[in-house]
Amino acid sequence: MPGLMIIAHAPLASSLKSVAEHTFPDCSRLLEALDVAPDMPIEEVEARAREMLARVRNPEALIFTDVFGATPCNVAQRLGDGAQVRVIAGVNVPMLWRSLCYATEPLEAVVTRAMAGATQGVMLVAPSKPQNQTLKPGGNDQAKHHHQQ
């Protein structure tokens, strides 16, 4: 069972962890979150991330980060080894929930499920039409003074 970690610009990491705990209340033991403040030196970010990784690693871990190329991702890349510690950029709620739902699977399976959750969770949502409710001409019940009992 791999540990999970989020490294992202503040306050995204802790917010995503809160969303995860809302749906998976017992996930705290396998999920850490590191919010990277704008003024944090990269050395501090990396030191804190290494401490968190040591707590969740079992011996495998999956690190989520928000934006490829930014400081949180650069730190995550320093921690990832491509084998026991994997990194995915572009974290979103469906990705996180899917990972938590299948957290008992091996790391590669969790990575695959996380990527599927991320892409399948992004979709264009159109306004919905009324659910087969047609208006009948002259069908105003208020005018007939109906009372339900």
C-alpha positions in Angstrom: 0.0 0.0 0.0 1.7 3.2 -1.1 1.6 6.3 0.9 0.2 9.5 -0.7 1.5 13.0 -0.6 0.5 16.3 -2.0 3.0 19.1 -2.6 1.3 22.2 -4.1 1.1 26.0 -3.9 -0.6 27.2 -0.7 -3.4 26.5 0.2 -4.1 23.8 -2.4 -2.3 20.9 -0.8 -4.1 21.2 2.6 -7.4 22.0 0.9 -7.2 18.8 -1.2 -6.3 16.9 2.0 -9.4 18.3 3.7 -11.5 17.2 0.7 -10.0 13.8 0.9 -10.7 13.5 4.6 -14.3 14.6 4.0 -14.9 11.6 1.8 -12.3 9.2 3.3 -12.2 10.1 7.0 -9.5 7.5 7.8 -7.1 8.6 5.1 -5.0 10.8 7.4 -2.6 8.0 8.2 -1.6 7.5 4.5 -1.9 11.1 3.2 0.4 14.1 3.8 0.0 17.6 2.4 2.7 20.3 2.1 1.5 23.8 1.2 4.3 25.8 -0.5 4.1 29.5 0.4 5.4 32.1 -2.1 8.3 33.1 0.2 9.5 29.6 1.2 13.1 28.8 0.2 13.3 25.7 -1.9 15.7 24.1 0.6 13.0 24.4 3.3 10.3 23.0 1.0 12.6 20.0 0.2 13.5 19.3 3.8 9.8 19.4 4.9 8.8 17.2 1.9 11.5 14.6 2.8 10.2 14.5 6.4 6.6 13.9 5.2 7.7 11.4 2.6 9.5 9.4 5.4 6.2 9.3 7.3 4.0 8.0 4.5 6.4 5.8 2.6 5.5 2.2 3.0 8.1 1.6 1.2 6.3 3.0 -1.8 4.7 6.5 -2.2 2.9 8.5 -4.8 3.4 12.3 -4.8 0.9 14.6 -6.4 1.8 18.1 -7.3 -0.1 20.9 -9.0 1.8 22.4 -11.9 4.7 20.9 -13.8 7.8 23.1 -13.7 6.9 25.0 -10.6 8.6 24.8 -7.2 6.3 22.1 -5.8 6.8 19.9 -8.8 10.6 20.5 -8.9 10.8 19.4 -5.2 8.6 16.4 -5.9 10.9 15.4 -8.8 13.9 15.4 -6.5 12.1 13.0 -4.2 10.8 10.7 -6.9 12.9 7.8 -8.1 10.6 6.5 -10.8 10.3 3.1 -9.1 9.2 3.3 -5.4 8.3 6.9 -5.4 6.3 8.2 -8.4 5.2 11.8 -9.1 2.1 13.0 -11.0 1.6 16.7 -11.8 -1.8 18.2 -12.3 -3.5 17.0 -9.1 -7.3 17.2 -9.0 -10.1 15.9 -6.7 -11.1 12.9 -8.9 -7.5 11.8 -9.1 -7.1 12.0 -5.4 -10.3 10.2 -4.6 -9.6 7.4 -7.1 -6.1 6.9 -5.5 -7.6 6.7 -2.0 -10.3 4.3 -3.2 -7.7 1.9 -4.5 -4.9 2.7 -2.0 -4.5 -1.0 -1.1 -3.3 -1.9 -4.6 0.4 -1.8 -5.7 2.0 1.5 -6.6 1.8 1.0 -10.4 -1.9 0.2 -10.2 -2.6 3.3 -8.0 -0.7 5.4 -10.5 -2.8 4.1 -13.4 -6.0 4.6 -11.5 -4.9 8.1 -10.5 -4.2 9.1 -14.1 -7.6 7.6 -15.2 -9.4 9.4 -12.4 -7.8 12.7 -13.5 -8.7 12.5 -17.1 -12.1 10.9 -16.7 -13.0 13.5 -14.0 -12.6 16.4 -16.4 -15.5 16.9 -18.7 -17.6 19.7 -20.3 -20.9 20.0 -18.4 -23.9 21.4 -20.3 -27.0 22.8 -18.7 -29.6 20.2 -18.1 -33.1 20.3 -19.6 -36.2 19.8 -17.5 -36.7 16.1 -16.7 -39.6 15.2 -19.0 -41.8 17.9 -17.4 -44.1 19.3 -20.1 -46.3 22.3 -19.4 -49.9 21.8 -20.4 -51.8 24.7 -21.7 -54.2 25.9 -19.0 -52.8 23.5 -16.5 -52.4 26.0 -13.7 -53.3 24.1 -10.5 -53.2 27.3 -8.5 -56.2 28.7 -10.4 -58.3 25.7 -9.3 -57.5 26.1 -5.6 -56.3 22.5 -5.1 -55.3 21.6 -1.6 -53.2 18.5 -0.7 -54.1 16.7 2.5 
